[in-house]
Amino acid sequence: MFVRHKVRHTKLEVVKALIMKSEHAIQNEILLALSANECTVCRSNAGKIKTQDGRTVMLFPRGWPDITGFRHSDGKAILIEVKNERGRLRNDQKKFAKFIKNYPVLYGVARSAEDALNIIERKF
C-alpha cells in the first residue's frame, strides 16, 4: 500500500526553484569574470575516471575546489568552491577549507561572480 503525501509550496518557492541558477551556470559566470579581471583560471575536476582502454586515472582529490588558478598581479593561487544559493559544503569540502586556511591562498565559497571577485581582491 502506498501513502500519498501532499507537499505544498508557496508560489514564491516554486518560482525561486525554477529560476535558481545551477552551479554549472554560476561556475561559467565566475570563470568569465575572473578571466576578465587579470586571473588565469580553469575548472578543476576531482575524483577518478576510467579511460577508454580501461585504466583508472586520478584527477584532483575529493574535496578540491571547482575552480583553480592564479592572480596575474602577484601569482597568488586561487581556489574557489562554487555553490548555488542552496548548496552546502560536503564533509570533504569542509575538511579542505579547514586545511587550506593554513596557507596564503585565495580560497572561498562563491555563489556568484561577485562573490568570486571579492575573494580574489583580498590582499595578504
N, C-alpha and C positions, 0 to 999 in steps of 0.2 A: 504494500500500500504506500502511495506517495502522498506526502503532505505538501500542500502549496503554501508558500509564504508570500504575503503581499509586501512588496518593497515600495515605499512611497518616497519620491524625491520631489523637492521643490523645483519649480521651473528654473530658478537660478542655478541649482545644482546640475540640472540636465544641460543647460546652455553652457556652463563652465566646462563640463566634461566634453562637450562637443568641440569647444574652441581651444581647449588646453593643448599647448604645443607638445609634441613628442620630444624626448631627449635628443633624438637624432636631428630634428629641425633646429633645436636650440644649439646643439653642438656645431652644426654648419654655420649658424649665425656667429658663433663665437670664433670659429676658425677664420672667417672672413674679417671680423672686427680686429682680431689680434694681428692678422697679416697686414691689415691697413694701418696698423699702429706700431710699426717697427719691431715686429716679432716674427720669428720663423717657428711655425707650429704644425703639428700633424696629429692625426688620430692615432691613439695607442690601443691596439687590440691585446687583450690579456687572455690567458688560458692556453689550450693546446688545440692544434688542428691536425688532421690526417691529410697527407699529400696523396696525389693520385697513385703513386707507387706504393702506398701503404705505410710509409714512415710517419711517425708522430713528431711534430715539431712544436717546441715550446715557444710561445710568444712572451709578452710581458707576464710577470707573476700575477696571480689573482689579487685583486685589490688595487692594482696600479691604476692611476687616474686615466680618464678618457682622452685627455689632450696633453701632449708632451712637446716642449720646445725651449726656446731661449729668447731673451730680450736683446736686441741689437746693441743698445747703448752700453751695456756692461757685461753681456754674455751670461747674465743670471738665468739659471734654469727655471722653466715654467712647468708646473704640473697642475692641471685643473680637472676636477671631478665635475661632471655635468649631471644635473638633476632637473627634472621638471618641477612644477610647483608642488606636487605631492610626493616627489621622490625622496627616499630616505637612504642613508648610507647603510650598506651591509656591514656585517661584523668585520670582514677582511678589509673593507674600505676604512672603517673606523680605526683598525689597527695601523693601517698605512698612514693615516692622518696623524696619529699619535707619534709614530716613528719619524716621519719627515719633519716634524716641528723642531727636531734637534739639529737641523741643517739649514744653511742660508739659502733656501729655495723659495721661490714664489709659488706657494700652494694655497688652494682654496676650493670651495664648492661654489659653483656658479649656476644660477638658474636663469641667467640671461647674459647677453653680450655685455651689458652694462656692468654686471657683477664681475665678469672676467676682466674688463678693463680696469676696474677698481683693484682687483688682485694684482695686476701687473704694474700698477702705479705705485705700489709700496716701495719704499726706499729702506735699505738696511745699512 
